[in-house]
Amino acid sequence: MNILRRIYVSAICLISIVCAADIANATREGATTCKSVDSVGGDTQAPPQTWQELYRSYLRFRNCHDGALGEAYSEFVVYLLTEKWDQMGNLVALDKRNPSYGRFVLKHVDELMSPDQARHIESNAKTIVLIMRLHSALV
């Protein structure tokens, strides 16, 4: 559930102007320079419909998260967080297996989303926080 808390915190920060710049400039662990051969096909890939599909793309293009491909990743992440919230368990499982993927997802929760999308993600995250609090109270 750690990634859910981080997504919640990221969504809250996005709403404030002060935090938006920090999230957009989050550091990447183990990043290397993107070579043109590394990014071939990245800009023409179909939008992922699941966290697993995004994970496969992340693994394939892991060095190329800036520019047009970076913007596409931001769109993909926001789409999954707003339209596929029911798949959140899959993101949590992938984050446990590969925490750098969770950091990649958080990096792409950025200022490119609309205010409505940010509110939608925040609302979803608050629901999860409430569920976690209820679970803690019952255990």
Secondary structure, DSSP 8 states (H G I E B T S, - for coil): -HHHHHHHHHHHHHHSHHHHHHHHT---TT-----TTTTTTGGG----SSHHHHHHHHHHTTT--SHHHHHHHHHHHHHHHHH-GGGHHHHHHHHHH-HHHHHHHHHTSSTTS-HHHHHHHHHHHHHHHHHHHHHHHH-
